[in-house]
């Protein structure tokens, strides 16, 4: 029915709005990182492999893995200020 379609459209809009808020929050948190860590995260978000990231920033793939783990923990624990 039209009501069902309208409800679905509203729910989709609300989901998109929530996604936008989460993306904005993530961008704010990433901007608070140290430049080196921020570079690693941004390269990772571009779907580069750990090996590729390591070659670009001059560290080993294993070190990229460790740093990304620590950075993700740091991002989770940041406030939204």
N, C-alpha and C positions, 0 to 999 in steps of 0.2 A: 504494500500500500504506500501511498504518498507519505504518510506519517512515519512509516518504517524507514523509508529512504531519507527523509529529513533527519530522523534520529541518527542514522548511519552517517550522514554528512556532518552533523554536529559533532559526533564522536570522532570522526576523522580530523576535523578542524582542531578539536581539543588535543588530540594526540600529536598533531603537527606542532601546535603551540607549545606543548610540553617538551617535545623534541628540540624545538628552537631554544627554549629556556636552558635545557641541559647542555646544548652545544655552546651557548653563550657562557654558561658557567665554566665549562671545560676550557674555553679560550681564555677566560679571565685567569683561571688557575695556571694554565700553561705560561701565560705572560709573566707570572710571578717567579718562574723558575730561573735559575742561573742560565746565562746564554748558552753554555756548552750543553747542559741538560735539555734546554729548550730545543736546540738544534737536533739532538738525538730523537726527541719525541716527534718533532715535525717530520723528520725523515721517515720515522717508523709509521707515522700516519699516512705517508705517501706510499706505503706498502713496499718499502725497500727491505731487503733481507738484512739480517744482522751483519752478514759479511759485507754487503754493500755500504751499510752505515759505517761500519768499522773502517773501511777503506777511505771513506770521505772524511771522517773526523780523526783518523789516525790512531785508532785503538783496535784491539782484537774483537772478534765476533763474540767471544765469551764475555769480555768486558762490557760490550753493548748489552748483552743479555742481563748481566748483573745490574748495570746502571738502569735499564728499563724497569726491572723489577722494583728497584729502590725509588725510582721516579714515580711509578704508578702508586706505590704506597704513599709517597709524599703528596701526590695529587689527591688521593682519597682523604687524607687527613687535613687538607687545607680548609680554611674557612672561606666563605663566599664574599668576604669584604671587598 
